[in-house]
Amino acid sequence: MSSYAAGARPAITSVSNPRVRWLVSLRKRRARDVERLTLVEGVDELRLALEVGVKPRQLYWCDALVHDTTKHDILTRVTALGCEVVSLGEAAFVRASYREAPDGWLAVVESPECGLDDLQLGSCPLVLVCESVEKPGNLGAMLRTSEAAGVDAVVAASPVADWGNPNVVRASKGTVFAVPVAAASGGEVIDWLRGNGLTIVVATPDGTELVTAVDLTGPTAVVVGAEHSGVSSRLLAAADATIAVPMFGHVNSLNVATSAAVVLYEAVRQRGLGGCPCG
């Protein structure tokens, strides 16, 4: 029975409480990797995670920080799932939070990452591969675009930031739980793409063709690279095509998340805004 349902357990107020210290520890990748857990903070992120079937291990909330309009809805939904619900005092919640202005909701959930072989692809898949992307904000932005564009999966090749990074969860607005995600070495990713019959299309400022000139209607993997170094020579060598986004100004490249959005939506356009001619 949850603490909310029981209505008896007092709020945790000490910032040094073991539960609070454990929540703080999950900010570190080593702890997340060991426990296969991550944090979802914020009402919007939590709602989306719940909508796509995520069942929190625990929900932590702070009455002093929560808006009354969200309180009943979230607590009722999570309690109905049989999850443990724990109340925190304001100081304890602020200590556990990784946000500057917390809204009083923090859940512990299983890591969204799965293995490559666990990914389920459609008959005409569109996959985004992010190689060695460092910034959680860029990964989150690409996840939001991928979810909106109907991408089958997003794969981190030679990953730097993990999919369970709380800042990736935040930047993605929770869509990291709505889009299947995986991570593996560059070589493993190439083998997986080949094994699934995907055409490898690498986005690079030195691409030999414009993005609009390449057929993206078949089973396709769009590859984007690290913010500073771009796509590795290994993935470039494996490419079936290299594409560039037209540039008319003084800069020679776009932000990696912006480049990914341009290419993915060109694929959506070619596929008939949701239809896939190869299916």
Residue pairs with C-beta under 8 A, 6 or more apart in sequence:
2 78
2 79
2 82
2 83
2 84
2 85
3 9
3 84
3 85
3 86
3 87
4 75
4 78
4 79
4 85
4 87
5 79
5 85
9 86
9 87
10 87
11 62
11 63
11 87
11 88
11 89
11 92
12 19
12 20
12 86
12 87
12 88
12 89
12 92
13 88
13 89
13 91
13 92
14 20
14 92
15 91
15 92
15 95
17 92
19 60
19 86
20 88
20 92
20 95
20 96
23 39
23 60
23 96
23 106
23 108
24 95
24 96
25 31
26 32
26 35
26 37
26 38
26 39
26 108
26 166
27 39
27 98
27 166
29 162
29 164
29 165
32 38
32 111
32 162
32 164
32 165
33 162
36 110
36 111
37 57
37 108
37 109
37 110
37 111
37 164
38 108
38 109
38 110
38 111
38 112
38 164
38 165
38 166
38 169
39 98
39 106
39 107
39 108
39 109
39 166
39 169
40 46
40 49
40 54
40 56
40 106
40 107
40 108
40 109
40 166
40 169
40 174
40 177
41 97
41 98
41 99
41 102
41 105
41 106
41 107
41 166
41 169
41 170
42 99
42 103
42 105
42 170
42 174
43 67
43 70
43 74
43 103
43 105
44 173
44 174
45 169
45 170
45 173
45 174
46 56
46 59
46 74
46 105
46 107
46 174
47 74
47 174
48 173
48 174
48 175
48 177
48 178
49 56
49 107
49 109
49 174
49 177
50 77
50 78
52 177
52 178
54 109
54 110
54 177
55 81
55 83
55 109
56 78
56 81
56 83
56 107
56 108
56 109
57 83
57 84
57 107
57 108
57 109
57 110
58 83
58 84
58 85
58 86
58 107
58 108
59 74
59 75
59 78
59 83
59 84
59 85
59 86
59 105
59 106
59 107
59 108
60 86
60 87
60 88
60 93
60 96
60 105
60 106
60 107
60 108
61 74
61 75
61 85
61 86
61 87
61 88
61 93
61 104
61 105
61 106
62 87
62 88
62 89
62 90
62 92
62 93
62 102
62 104
63 71
63 87
63 104
64 89
64 90
64 104
65 90
65 93
65 102
65 103
65 104
66 103
66 104
66 105
67 103
67 104
70 103
70 105
74 105
75 85
78 85
78 107
79 85
88 96
93 102
93 104
93 106
94 102
96 106
97 106
98 166
98 167
99 170
109 177
111 163
111 164
112 163
112 164
112 176
112 177
112 181
113 162
113 163
113 164
113 181
113 182
113 183
114 180
114 181
114 182
115 182
115 184
116 155
116 182
116 184
116 188
116 189
116 192
117 192
118 182
119 152
119 153
119 155
119 180
119 182
120 152
120 180
121 127
121 152
121 153
121 196
121 219
122 152
122 276
122 279
123 276
123 278
123 279
124 217
124 218
124 219
124 271
124 276
124 277
124 278
124 279
125 152
125 153
125 196
125 198
125 219
125 220
126 149
126 150
126 151
126 152
126 216
126 219
126 220
126 222
126 264
126 267
126 271
127 151
127 152
127 153
127 154
127 155
127 193
127 198
127 220
127 221
127 222
128 142
128 146
128 151
128 153
128 154
128 155
128 221
128 222
128 224
128 260
128 264
129 154
129 155
129 156
129 157
129 189
129 193
129 221
129 222
129 223
129 224
129 235
130 139
130 142
130 154
130 155
130 156
130 157
130 224
130 256
130 260
131 156
131 157
131 158
131 186
131 223
131 224
131 225
131 226
131 231
131 232
131 235
132 157
132 158
132 159
132 160
132 225
132 226
132 229
132 232
133 139
133 142
133 156
133 159
133 160
133 161
133 224
133 225
133 226
133 227
133 256
134 160
134 161
134 226
134 227
135 161
135 227
136 161
136 165
136 167
136 168
136 170
136 171
137 167
137 171
137 257
138 171
138 227
138 255
138 256
138 257
139 156
139 161
139 163
139 165
139 168
139 171
139 172
140 167
140 168
140 169
140 170
140 171
140 172
140 173
140 176
141 171
141 172
141 257
141 261
142 154
142 224
142 256
142 257
142 260
142 261
143 154
143 168
143 171
143 172
143 175
143 176
143 179
143 181
144 171
144 172
144 173
144 175
145 151
145 257
145 260
145 261
145 264
145 265
146 154
146 175
146 179
146 260
146 264
147 172
147 175
147 178
147 179
149 264
149 265
149 267
149 268
150 268
150 274
151 179
151 264
152 180
153 179
153 180
153 181
153 182
154 179
154 180
154 181
154 182
155 181
155 182
155 183
155 184
155 189
155 192
155 221
156 162
156 163
156 181
156 182
156 183
156 184
157 183
157 184
157 185
157 186
157 189
157 223
157 235
158 185
158 186
158 232
159 183
160 226
161 168
162 168
162 183
163 176
163 181
163 183
168 176
169 176
184 192
186 232
186 234
186 235
187 234
189 235
190 200
190 234
190 235
190 238
193 200
193 221
193 238
194 238
196 219
197 219
198 219
198 220
198 221
199 218
199 219
199 220
199 221
199 240
199 241
200 221
200 223
200 235
200 238
200 239
200 240
200 241
201 214
201 216
201 220
201 221
201 222
201 223
201 239
201 240
201 241
201 242
201 243
201 263
202 223
202 225
202 231
202 235
202 236
202 239
202 241
202 242
202 243
203 211
203 222
203 223
203 224
203 225
203 231
203 242
203 243
203 244
203 245
203 259
203 260
203 263
204 225
204 230
204 231
204 236
204 242
204 243
204 244
205 230
205 244
205 247
205 252
205 253
206 242
206 244
207 241
207 242
207 243
207 244
208 241
208 242
208 243
208 244
209 241
209 242
209 243
209 244
210 243
210 244
210 245
210 246
211 243
211 244
211 245
211 246
211 262
211 263
211 266
212 266
213 243
214 241
214 243
215 270
216 222
216 263
216 266
216 267
216 270
216 271
217 267
217 270
217 271
217 276
217 277
217 278
218 278
219 278
220 267
222 260
222 263
222 264
222 267
223 231
223 235
223 239
224 231
224 256
224 259
224 260
224 263
225 231
225 232
225 235
225 256
226 256
227 255
227 256
236 242
243 263
245 254
245 259
245 262
245 263
247 253
247 254
253 259
254 262
268 274
271 277
